[in-house]
Amino acid sequence: MGDLLQDLVIWLDGLSPAWAYAGILLVAYAENVLPPVPGDMAVVFGGYLAGIGKLHFLLVAGMATLGSVMGFMTMYFIGYLAGDAVLRSRWLRWVPPERIDGARRQLDRWGYGLVAANRFLAGLRGVIGLVVGMARLDGLRTAAIATLSALAWILLMVWAGYAVGDNWRQVGLWLRDYGRVVLCLIGLFLLAGGVRLYVRKKRSSKKSGKNPTSKPL
């Protein structure tokens, strides 16, 4: 990951402003469909470049948001068109089946709320797009909500790079810690949901297993 980020930074830094915007769009897109591309850190670096006057803050945010939404919707349409067949796709071997199962359970519970939160759920962004497509949620509504989610997150990332300046790499450590906390919380949430479902099934089986009492003649 470190070498890939270093290569991306060198590449983006060597581009003209016009091509740097295109590069940020491309990296933000690839993060959703070809992990582990460090899209967030590329956006943070774009914020740093905006801070030193090489790029424009709003253009960095706009291109990164566009790329992110395009990537999310690419996964959405793959899920929409392929359905459960994506689980057998060699191209999607990077998607752990347990993450798909977890995202499906969360989608059943939260619906479009999961789309709204997708950019803030480290490690699940592409998976959420895939599962939302498999569930065939409305495309226009999904795109609109995904855009708002991406814009909120990316403005935060661009601002972080802009604000910390030469210390922009420090943001990567914050993101790493944030991602660990989010994944732990998701795991605990799924565990709690599984325990609750198990208890409900046990109670239901006990009730259905009771024989009705017969009245004495």
ABEGO torsion letter per residue (X at the ends): XAAAAAAAAAAAAABBAAAAAAAAAAAAAAAAABOBBBAAAAAAAAAAAAAAGABBAAAAAAAAAAAAAAAAAAAAAAAAAAEAAAAABAAAAABBAAAAAAAAAAAAAAEAAAAAAAAABBGAAAAAAAAAAAAGBBAAAAAAAAAAAAAAAAAAAAAAAAAAEAAAAAAAAAAAAAAAAAAAAAAAAAAAAAAAAAAAAAAAAAAAABBBBBBBX
